[in-house]
Each structure stands twice: as C-alpha cells, then as structure tokens.
Amino acid sequence: MNFRRTRAGRTVFGLTLAVGLLAALVMPAQALGTAGQWVPMGGPPGGTITSIVPSPIYFVDSTVFVSTSSAGVFRSSDGAATFTRLDTGLTNLTVNEIAVSPTVWLDGTIFAATPSGVFKTVDGGLSWSAANTGLASGSVTGVAMSATFDSDGTVYAAVDGSGIYRSLDGGQNWSRPGFDGMDDLAVTGVAVSPETPSEVFALTKTKVFRSVDSGSSWSTRTSGLPSDSDAEFVFLNLAPEFGNSGIAVLGTAANGIYRTTDSGSTWTSAGITDSGRIQGAAYSPNFGRDSSLFAASETGGIFMSSDRGGTWTAVNSGLVGSNFGELAVSHDFVSDQTLFGASNNGLLFKSTDAGAGWAELGSGISSASISGLGFSSGYSGDSTLVGATQSGVFRSTDGGSTWTAMTANLPNTNIVAFAASPAYPADGTVLVMLPDNGIFRTFSDGGWWETQNSGVTDILRVNPRVIVPSPNYANDFLVLAGGGSGAFRSIDGGATWTQVNSGITYTDVSAYGFSPAFPADGTLFAGTAGGGVFRSTNGGESWTAASAGITNGVVNSIAVSPSFASDGTLLIATAGGIFRSTDRGATWAASSDASNFVGVALSPSFGSDGIAFAITAGPGGKVFGSSDGGRTWAELATGFESDMPIMVVVSPNYQNDRNVFVGTSDFGLWVYQGTP
C-alpha cells in the first residue's frame, strides 16, 4: 500500500514554432487522425505520472494502469508497450492517485483522486462518474481500498484540509469516521494495512498518523523522524506482510528514506540521504522471503535493497535522467522479475530483470508539454517527426505512433526553444535552447549534443525564446536565435553567434519569420515581446521597424505566406489578436476579435487556398481556422479536450494529408484532419 504527498504545479514552456520545414513531396503520407475532429497523439512523451498500478493478475492480462497530473488515466493491455486513454466522464484530468480493486478483472472498479473529488469506474476505466456523496469539498490527495474490498466495500480518501473519509459501500456514500488525535488535517495521502482493513495510516507534510479503529481515532507516529523546519514527508509505503513485520518506509524531501519495523512507533534512517527527494517505493510481493524493495529518488535514479531497506544499490542501467518518482512491481515478480518506473518528467521505463536493466516505453501516454515540432525534409514519404517536450527531444519515424528519445547528454530537458534543420534527417541537425544552459546542437539524431554558446550573452542564456534555421540552411548554415538581449545570428550552423540588434529598439525577440525566397531576397521578420515587428532585407544583419497599424506589440508568432514574393502577406499572433499585412509588413490591420494569440501557421498552399490556423493562450485557450487568408476566423473545437494550446504547425504535406498539429502544455500533441 502506497500513498504520497500530491505534486502540485504545472510548467508552461515558451512557444516555439517549427519554421521553414517544408518537405520535398515524394508520395502522399497517410493522413493522421479522424476527419473533422481533434485526436490526441501517442507522444512525444512527457508530463507527470502520478500512479503506476499493474493489474493484480498482470501475469495473465499484461494490464497496467497509469494516472497523470494533467491528462487523466491510461491503460495498457500489452505490458505497458502501448496505452489508451480512459477519461470518459472523468471531468477533472488532474489525477493525484488511483486505487485499483484487488479483483478488478471481475468488478472493473478503480477510484481516482482528483482536486474535484473522487471518481469511480466499474468497467475498467471505460467510463467514470463522480463518487462524492458525503465527501467534504476540497482536493482529494489520495485514495486507498481495503484488501478485502470485494467483500467489505471499504475505501478511504484523503481530503486536504478535512482529514480522512471512509466509504463502506464502494464509494457510494462517504463519512468522516473521526479525527480525534489528528492535529493536522492537511492530509496528503492514506493507506490501509494489506491484512487489516481497520488499520489505516494518514500522511501530512510533517506528520504520520495511525488508526486501528477504521479512522475513528488517531495517534501520531513520528518518533525518530526529522522534525526541523526543513522536514517534509513525501510518501509512506507499507510492506505486503505489514501485519506481521510492521515494516514500512517513508520518503522525505531532504533527509533520505526512513524505516519502521514496529508499525510506525519508531523510525530510523535507512539511507539514500544524498539523492535529493525520495519520491516513491515498491516492494517485492515476496518481500517476506526475498527482502527486496525499490526506491525512487530526485537525483540518484532508482535504488534496490535486498535486506529490507538496510542498504541500497543504484540500479540505473538504461534509465534516462536521474529524477524518478513512481515505482510499481508486478504481482508475479517472483517469476517475471518485472517492475516499472516513471521519471518526474514523464518517461516510463520497464525492467524484466529486477532492475538490472531498463527499457523506455509508454507510447500513448499523452500528457506532455510540447515545446516544438519539426518535420523531415521527406516527411511525405518517411513520416518522420521530431518533437520536444519537458522530457527532452524525441523522434518518430511512423507519423507519431512511437517515439525514441534523443536526449543523450543534454544537461537537462527543460527545452524552451527547438528547431530541426530543413534538411533533417539528411543532416541530423537539431538545435535547442535551455534556460541557464544556452544553446545545444546535435548532428547525430541526438546521440551527442554540443554546447553552442560562443557569442551568446548571459541574458539570452537565462531568457531564451526562439531559435530558427534559414530555409536555405543546408547551404548558408544561417540560424537566428532570440530572447533577452535581442537578436542573434550564426552563419556556421550555430557554432558561433553575433548579436545583431542594429535597428531593433526592443531587445527581447520572441519570434522569427523567413521569406520563402530568402536565398534571393534576404528578407525576414523579427517579432518582439513588446516592441512589435522588425524587418530585415539583408539576412538579419540589420533591421527596420515594420509595425504600422499593430496596436499590441507583444508578438508571439510570425507566419509568412509561401507566396510572399507575389502576395506580400504575413500574419502575426499577438497578445492583442491576429494582425495581417499584404504589403510585406509596411502596414497591418487587425483580423480577429479574440485576443491573447500565441501561435499562427499557414497552409503550404496558402497563396491559393487561404487556409490558416491560430491558437490563443490558456487557460481557456482555443484553436481557430481561417479559409480566407486570415481575414476571418472560426473556432475548431470538435474533440479538443485541452484549453492550454501553446504551439500550432501545419503538415508540410497538407495538400494530401490535411493534418494540423497543436501542442498543449498539459495534454500532449493533438492532430486535426481537415480544413477550417
């Protein structure tokens, strides 16, 4: 039994549009999604996984349930190789924890703890309904079922600020049995003894409470635990044979892991004190005999103990990164040696040799924050995509069905700006910008990344916003970067940089747009985070203001017509709406009633079909389409379940596949098939 303190918060990454990645069409690629509606894609990976629960009969059904902090619940029926979403009726997709019935294959029962209360399913997750009758309002931070749930219907819920609630009828009705002895009601989790339904534990940030009368009364169990001002308890996990051994482990934020052998009466340090926050633990089901358990840490990866938590050894072979938060062990671990681990940036891993080696998996869990998307130069034939999330850079060669990590030696995965070469994958070049770490480049599909900060100012490294290669990158090796300190230009593929702010009067650059005829006309545009638009006709060496008619200078995205040489048309997304120019940026006119636009993208045949797409920022963000060159807009909402879009890009093969992609900050990547 496991419960933990809820991880709150969500990181929204800066907007980065894949610009200039036009494909040489070889043959029509298969259209993705469903005509006329938005469909979530199965990656790239990312987001926060809050629970991993293998089926009690995993050895028979190979089923694994996963909950996320922003995209609800997912289920796999093939050992976690692929996942499908289970959110019908789950109206709050921030799931803090799930509890799966010990006989789920018979009763289909799963509970989900969310900030809006408890949700329940009786069909294995196919449909959910609220189960809050009698439950106090407030965030439900944890939920736990009796080991004999099939006969007694007992389930407990932790409600932040109100303590522990209990249901004796499978979640139909709830009541608070009591809080005598519980002097802190800000509970962050609840657990039930695997053998005694009346023995319950509750956790807060600084306290552990135990009840032996089904929650009617409580006693504090903190002897030996840290009590200084920096103490913070993260989770508590009871051993499978807790009733006999009294063994449990508790993870802390700064003091390592603690263990009790007397049901919490006393605690002693059990090590892992130098690996940051201890964020999860899981026992072998045969713990009484093999004494094996695992722990997940913030900076040290995953550890294994074979002496009941006395000593620990890192088991990180095959893992990407070192920040891990969730662990789960197969119920047939004695035979299959299978366990699962999730990093805190959303990557899911599986081991079939008791942690000796790990393999990344989890296609279909779409809860990432998308910070960029690029297309192969031969996308129509090879279906190759490159995407960036808060978990790193990933490549797909099957149109987004499966993804492979390209993170290698990047110092972190907090990718704010991303760009793939227009000649990718021929040259294998991808560039990213990381806060505080600056610019990195790979020539080897992510096998190795090199720092590219020569000439980059400290301000740009701290506040990066955008990086874009020239559409003629294969020949001119020109790349532009922007953010704090303004515009930067590289003519050697990003190896060295020169600050190019001549004429730019607002030095916080947020977007770029290249003329499709850039090799001939040298024309490009820069948008700023408050000073409007600037134009260059000499490849970015100098700039002139080009903002006449723009009433809001916060420019988040620039889209240049593919027929720019003849129609002179540009669209920009600003905090004050969409603005349109038909005279190469000399003058602008507003073309939308909405505000707070963060992205705009055009069909590759915009000059003839006039199709464009745009997004507004969330919460409450929407997707819009235009079929008249951006003069008027209509919302495209069918099937779109996120209100946090942050990136929009049109397939380079749009004439054939009619695909538009929108990245969100909470629900991964979505694809639309059709016209506005």
Disulfide bonds with the S-S distance in Angstrom:
none
